[in-house]
């Protein structure tokens, strides 16, 4: 419906009678607490928006003045009744939204009112507590409808009588009802192209035969089986969403279709011809008993037949994530030569094989994360492996090594996520006693690589030039406690390209870390370390975002806002540091920087006399105490030094008086001058 409400060229809104706003031929009276339709609007109004008001009845004279009305929205009112003559003067209405009202109370009279709209194209009846019988009555005479929404009602069962006369219907939305059974409800809708039955209670879909349908959304049901009609007819189906169901097996799809998007996320799907214990179930069959009235049909299916008889040559996106797949049948992906996006994350895969002759030449995104991969097989030869692959997600597996030079043959690879695997980067520093170097992943020379994540990989003492020949823009090394060797020399090859760097929780402890070479760095995360002093080299950078959380900073430099860093920062994270409540000059300075957001400002605390306080609202006694400590510090030093000075002066005076005669005699004897005493 959103597209249907478009009002053409925009112009400045002008206030109209009753607080409504007018632009061209559209009047917006949304949220004006109106209890009836204003009767003094312009007679040439084509679009009238009355959403979020308190209208209860649309009377016979409510729209009497608006003969040119084409679009009317009464969403979120208290409508209980549309009187039979309500639209007699507005029979040219094309779009009508009655969502979120109380139309169930007088639905038969409302149906009489709707029957006077011979040109109605779009109708929204969502959220009106309608049953299937009520829906059938309301739309019985609306043969011109092209788009109908009865979402968020209490429809439970659909049969052929509900939508009988809607021969022009193109789009039907039935989501968020209580539908558990559908019996030939859509067979008469020969022009239907988009069908949404998401968020219902359908247990299965069998004998699916809507050949004209282009988009089918049956996600978020309880579907265990999807069986298309056994037919050689060409199905127009392009998008099929079966995600968030209870599918046990890969769906039996139409033999001939235009399917390009297949969504199977979050099911219980697996392949069963081979079980992990070696048992074969290849010859097991199952019989479906379909009872329709007095007729009974028995369909026999080879339950574990993994050969897909459907033509999937046009499939571009396949999402099988969050299932129970532990292997892929041989030749399964070979049926999908046009595939560009393959999501197999959050399954039970133990191996995955890549080969030079792989049919996935068009694949640009491959997600194998959160599996149990211990091996990534590849036949590396003179040809290319996945030549168009741009994103490769292997995170959270059990990999220790990748096939040698695997990224050399993926000519367009840009993003690689190896986080949470036990991998090391080449070259590895030599370890005394090792006969051969431990396995490692070599990304040197992969010029197209721009984003690399190695978080939580247990990297050991990075050295040498592991990133030589790359142009990384984004690098995540967080949660590697032994990765850093005291300096950042091994990162120098990225000084001219790196813009985002995460060193979170890497046991960084030296404030002498030199970041000055990374002139174009924009985002830096050094949280979760043991830093007690702010790295001085950061002051020269022009970062946009800086994360300092979970360190041991008692304070930040007071002149931070005067540095290039302070002037460029737009986002900073500061919480969970032991700041001193009496040295918060830097905090006050940051609060005055225009455009700088302390994203976790509500969580920042400081310490004072074993108390944890918020720097945003320090108690007055604390402020006074801090002022005494800081502002009168020089006087305090003077008070402390004065007794010492007086003591020394008195001691000197006593010593002088005691030794006065001896000193004078000594001087006289040395100078040779006599004098009387």
C-alpha positions, -999 to 999 in steps of 0.1 A, spaced: 0 0 0 29 23 7 36 29 -30 -1 36 -37 -2 65 -13 24 84 -31 12 120 -38 34 129 -68 55 160 -69 62 175 -34 54 210 -25 53 230 7 25 220 30 -1 247 39 -24 247 69 -60 240 60 -93 242 78 -95 220 110 -57 218 113 -54 197 82 -25 202 57 -30 207 20 -6 202 -8 -18 201 -44 -48 177 -43 -39 159 -11 -53 167 23 -36 153 54 -57 153 86 -37 126 104 -38 127 142 -62 156 146 -87 139 170 -114 142 144 -147 123 152 -160 128 117 -148 137 82 -143 174 77 -170 188 54 -153 220 44 -123 207 25 -116 214 -12 -140 197 -35 -113 187 -59 -94 167 -32 -81 134 -47 -63 120 -16 -76 123 19 -56 110 49 -76 106 81 -53 82 99 -51 81 137 -84 99 146 -115 89 165 -140 84 137 -166 57 145 -190 59 116 -185 68 80 -220 81 72 -239 85 39 -231 122 37 -195 120 51 -179 121 16 -208 139 -2 -186 169 -13 -156 149 -26 -166 136 -60 -130 134 -73 -116 113 -44 -93 86 -55 -74 76 -23 -88 75 12 -70 63 44 -89 58 76 -63 36 94 -63 36 132 -97 50 139 -126 35 158 -146 26 127 -175 3 135 -197 10 105 -196 23 69 -232 31 60 -244 16 27 -244 50 9 -211 62 22 -193 60 -12 -222 69 -36 -207 103 -43 -171 89 -45 -174 59 -67 -141 67 -84 -122 56 -53 -91 35 -63 -73 30 -29 -90 25 5 -73 17 38 -95 7 67 -68 -11 87 -68 -12 125 -105 -5 132 -135 -24 145 -152 -34 113 -162 -69 126 -192 -53 145 -212 -43 114 -194 -61 86 -226 -68 65 -235 -31 63 -199 -22 56 -199 -48 28 -229 -30 12 -210 3 13 -180 -13 -4 -201 -28 -31 -207 7 -45 -170 10 -55 -167 -4 -90 -132 9 -96 -116 0 -62 -81 -14 -68 -65 -16 -34 -82 -25 -1 -66 -28 34 -87 -46 60 -58 -55 83 -64 -56 121 -102 -56 122 -108 -89 140 -124 -105 109 -131 -142 105 -130 -159 71 -168 -156 68 -167 -119 74 -139 -115 48 -159 -134 23 -189 -111 28 -169 -79 27 -151 -86 -6 -179 -105 -24 -187 -78 -49 -152 -63 -53 -143 -79 -86 -121 -50 -95 -97 -55 -66 -60 -60 -75 -45 -58 -40 -61 -70 -8 -47 -72 28 -66 -91 56 -35 -94 77 -37 -94 115 -72 -108 117 -86 -141 130 -90 -160 98 -85 -198 105 -96 -218 75 -98 -208 38 -117 -226 11 -128 -218 -25 -158 -196 -13 -138 -169 3 -122 -151 -27 -145 -165 -54 -152 -132 -73 -117 -116 -70 -107 -125 -106 -84 -95 -110 -65 -99 -78 -27 -96 -81 -16 -94 -45 -30 -110 -13 -17 -105 22 -29 -130 48 0 -128 73 -5 -130 111 -38 -148 112 -45 -183 126 -47 -202 93 -42 -239 97 -59 -252 66 -63 -240 30 -85 -260 7 -84 -248 -29 -88 -212 -18 -66 -197 -45 -74 -218 -76 -98 -192 -90 -74 -163 -86 -59 -168 -121 -40 -135 -120 -26 -137 -85 12 -130 -84 21 -123 -48 8 -143 -19 18 -137 17 7 -163 43 35 -157 68 30 -160 106 2 -186 105 -1 -222 116 1 -242 83 15 -277 90 23 -285 53 20 -274 17 12 -303 -7 2 -303 -43 13 -267 -48 0 -258 -82 -3 -220 -85 16 -218 -118 10 -180 -122 23 -171 -87 56 -151 -87 62 -146 -50 51 -169 -22 59 -162 15 49 -189 39 76 -182 64 70 -185 102 45 -213 100 49 -249 113 54 -264 78 72 -298 78 67 -307 41 66 -286 9 55 -307 -22 49 -290 -55 25 -306 -80 41 -332 -102 38 -314 -135 59 -303 -164 40 -270 -166 61 -238 -163 57 -221 -129 62 -184 -129 75 -187 -93 105 -164 -87 107 -161 -48 98 -188 -23 102 -180 14 100 -211 37 122 -197 64 114 -202 101 94 -234 97 99 -270 107 110 -284 73 125 -319 76 137 -322 40 147 -301 11 114 -289 -5 101 -307 -36 100 -278 -60 82 -274 -94 101 -291 -122 101 -260 -143 101 -226 -127 118 -192 -128 129 -194 -92 158 -171 -83 154 -168 -45 149 -197 -22 149 -189 16 150 -220 39 166 -204 70 158 -217 105 143 -251 98 151 -287 108 163 -297 74 190 -322 66 200 -349 40 195 -384 51 208 -408 24 240 -411 44 239 -410 82 270 -402 103 272 -438 114 274 -450 78 239 -464 76 223 -460 41 186 -452 37 186 -450 0 158 -475 -6 133 -462 19 100 -448 6 71 -430 21 35 -428 11 13 -397 13 -24 -403 18 -44 -374 4 -81 -375 13 -104 -350 -5 -140 -357 2 -148 -392 -10 -116 -395 -31 -83 -408 -18 -50 -404 -36 -18 -422 -26 15 -406 -36 47 -426 -31 80 -407 -27 115 -420 -24 120 -402 9 158 -401 8 162 -394 -29 186 -365 -29 185 -360 -67 167 -327 -73 144 -331 -103 137 -294 -104 153 -270 -128 173 -246 -106 194 -231 -133 180 -196 -126 185 -197 -88 207 -168 -75 202 -168 -38 200 -200 -16 197 -195 22 199 -228 41 213 -213 73 203 -225 108 194 -260 98 209 -295 106 228 -300 73 260 -320 79 269 -327 43 257 -317 8 248 -345 -17 271 -350 -46 261 -328 -75 237 -308 -54 252 -274 -61 260 -283 -97 223 -277 -105 227 -240 -97 251 -225 -121 237 -190 -117 240 -190 -79 255 -157 -65 247 -160 -28 250 -192 -8 243 -192 30 251 -224 49 260 -208 82 248 -224 115 247 -259 103 267 -291 111 291 -292 81 324 -309 88 339 -306 53 334 -284 23 351 -290 -10 361 -265 -37 373 -275 -70 386 -258 -102 357 -273 -122 331 -261 -96 299 -249 -112 297 -220 -88 315 -197 -111 290 -168 -105 291 -171 -67 300 -137 -50 291 -145 -14 297 -178 5 288 -180 42 301 -212 60 303 -197 95 293 -214 127 297 -250 114 321 -277 125 345 -273 96 378 -289 103 388 -291 66 382 -269 36 391 -290 6 403 -275 -27 418 -287 -59 442 -259 -67 454 -260 -102 461 -236 -130 425 -225 -132 404 -203 -109 384 -214 -78 353 -193 -73 366 -166 -96 339 -141 -87 338 -146 -49 339 -114 -30 329 -123 5 340 -155 23 328 -161 58 345 -190 76 342 -177 112 335 -199 142 347 -233 129 376 -256 137 399 -247 109 436 -246 114 448 -242 79 434 -233 45 443 -248 11 476 -232 -1 472 -202 -23 434 -205 -21 429 -167 -22 452 -164 -52 427 -180 -74 396 -162 -60 405 -132 -81 379 -107 -67 380 -117 -30 375 -85 -9 362 -97 25 374 -127 45 362 -136 80 384 -162 97 375 -152 133 373 -178 160 393 -205 142 427 -217 154 447 -203 126 480 -184 124 493 -160 98 523 -167 76 551 -161 80 555 -176 115 584 -168 137 608 -198 140 604 -218 172 634 -236 187 632 -273 182 606 -272 155 616 -293 125 591 -276 102 570 -245 104 535 -249 119 505 -246 95 494 -210 87 472 -190 64 490 -169 38 472 -138 26 503 -120 13 500 -106 -22 461 -108 -22 457 -74 -37 419 -73 -38 415 -81 -1 402 -51 18 384 -65 49 399 -92 72 387 -105 105 410 -126 127 392 -121 160 397 -148 186 421 -169 165 448 -174 191 474 -157 170 509 -160 184 535 -132 183 529 -116 149 561 -106 132 576 -103 98 553 -89 71 520 -110 72 501 -83 53 526 -75 26 511 -70 -8 475 -64 6 455 -32 7 435 -38 38 410 -11 49 395 -31 78 414 -53 102 400 -70 133 426 -86 156 406 -85 188 406 -113 214 441 -125 205 460 -123 238 494 -133 224 493 -116 190 512 -84 198 550 -84 204 553 -50 219 553 -28 188 533 -24 156 561 -29 130 543 -59 115 514 -35 106 536 -10 87 526 -25 54 491 -13 59 500 22 70 488 38 38 455 19 35 441 9 69 411 29 81 395 6 107 416 -13 133 405 -33 163 430 -43 189 404 -50 216 415 -74 243 449 -81 229 469 -77 262 481 -43 250 500 -28 279 525 -4 266 516 33 262 546 35 239 527 18 211 533 41 181 503 47 159 517 78 142 524 61 109 486 53 103 477 87 89 444 77 74 431 56 103 395 66 110 383 40 136 404 25 164 394 1 191 419 -5 219 394 -15 246 398 -43 270 435 -39 276 456 -28 305 466 7 294 472 32 322 486 60 301 470 74 270 492 66 239 507 100 230 510 91 193 472 91 190 470 128 194 484 133 159 457 112 142 424 124 128 402 95 140 365 97 138 358 69 164 379 58 193 371 30 218 389 32 252 366 10 273 378 -15 299 413 -1 304 430 14 335 430 51 327 428 73 358 425 103 334 429 114 298 452 142 287 437 176 296 448 191 262 432 163 242 406 186 226 433 208 213 450 180 193 441 169 158 425 139 174 403 160 196 392 181 167 383 152 144 366 128 169 329 123 164 324 92 185 342 80 216 337 52 241 350 58 276 332 36 302 347 10 326 379 29 335 390 39 370 388 77 364 397 100 393 367 123 402 391 151 410 409 151 377 380 155 353 391 185 334 394 164 303 358 152 307 344 188 310 364 197 279 350 168 259 315 178 268 320 212 252 332 198 219 305 204 193 296 173 172 314 148 196 292 120 210 303 101 241 282 70 231 284 54 265 283 86 285 256 72 308 279 44 318 311 65 326 320 66 362 348 79 384 362 70 418 363 92 449 372 79 484 362 43 475 329 56 460 318 52 424 301 83 410 289 97 378 309 126 364 277 141 350 263 148 385 290 150 412 277 159 447 286 194 459 307 181 489 328 161 464 333 191 442 343 213 472 368 187 483 382 183 448 385 221 445 404 222 478 427 195 466 434 209 432 429 247 433 449 252 466 476 226 459 503 252 459 492 266 493 491 231 506 527 226 495 536 260 512 520 250 544 538 217 544 572 233 536 569 262 561 575 242 593 606 227 578 620 261 568 613 276 603 630 246 620 661 250 598 662 288 605 659 283 643 686 256 643 709 279 623 703 308 648 710 286 678 741 273 662 753 308 654 748 321 689 765 291 704 796 294 683 796 332 680 828 338 702 847 310 686 838 321 652 849 357 659 883 346 674 889 324 643 882 353 620 905 376 641 933 352 641 931 347 604 928 384 596 956 395 621 936 424 635 935 429 674 905 441 691 892 443 727 863 423 739 
